[in-house]
């Protein structure tokens, strides 16, 4: 079972202070790039994995999606999403992505933001998502970049030339990694970027785009805290398609 750290009161309280919690999609600096990689959702059936407060679910309906289903393992997240949503075409369910079962070929778009790096059984999840998509349907997701999930230290250091560096620890060794972020013992799964891509290919997907996200000069000028993100990718974003035949 995926660790349900978001129902930890200390973690949930800390997460609630993040710009992406307070301001929704506009508080997520990678959202600009994600929008470029998303297909039209007009008239489509959409699923959001790790829906959190439901920001993307509501956005999809604003873009005229026919229906949206949000899944999350956290009771606290789902309670917040329900409080913020007044739309009968959006439905929220509690579910563990490790064991998620979806009806075959009923969905046009499956989306996930910064949730899949918590999931251990990604190959079986990708296979399930592939079966759930209609031919031509899309999977678009973001996850923490492997450079970020394998840090040697959670701070900058300096290389021999005086440049800032972000050293990594056992990048080639995949598996559980623990960090202290709002609460102790937050468990994530470290995988090489090639592993992520090959798992998608093995599930049958066609990769349509990959972005190792970094902030623009304008974003850094507007938010100085993003300056360190230009030195190494914190997030990667993938769009993949289920072939038509």
Protein Blocks (a to p, Z undefined) as FASTA:
>chain_A
ZZdfklpmklmmmmmmpmklmnommlpmklmmmmmmpccfehiacddehklnommmmmmm
mnopabdcdddfblklmmmmmmmpccfkbccddddfklgccdehkbfbdcdehklmmpmb
lmlmmmmmmmmpcghiacddddddfklmmcfbfcddddfkopacdddehkllgcddddde
hiahiacddddfklmmmmmmmnopacfbdcdddddfklmmmmmklmmmmmpcfbdcdddd
ddfZZ
